[in-house]
């Protein structure tokens, strides 16, 4: 299933999370995962639309990981530097790279359902450790059903027996329709 990464939504979700809690890049990865998969479970589409890879410590969004590394580790890109600083801070016996927002988030790029999910996830995990979020992600079916270093299929979050508002059949149908439309339009 193809997803469409939205850099504007990524930046503004990251600003929102960083304004509401002290977060590092790893915690941001987990928050984005929970938002994308919860929104997909309820509405059949992710918010940020990144592709998540199963890593040892939990799901990692491919594009976000690459963008942060290019900006704050490798110094090859500066596209995020007007939005964030990344500062080292000592947390117990290790150093965490904390995201420091430079701007207010622009929530106008999100739908109402996206804002509700982002707000709920932010409130639910505020003050929680990365380890607890990683543990929570490891309990979920998408994590359990995917091999290490493989992409996590959004459809794995759907279960016709739970309270998901979207069925697997609907998502598959919509995906087939999107692919057919892309062929017609030559994309």
Secondary structure, DSSP 4 states (H G I P E B T S, - for coil): ------HHHHHHHHHHHHHHS--BHHHHHHHHHHHHHHHHHHHSS-SS-PPEEEETTEEEEHHHHHHHIIIIIS-S--TTTTTEEEEEEEETTEEEEEEEESS---GGGS-HHHHHHHHHHHHHHTT--HHHHHHHHHTSHHHHTS-TTSBPPGGGG--TTTT-SS-HHHHHHHHHHHHHHHHHHT-
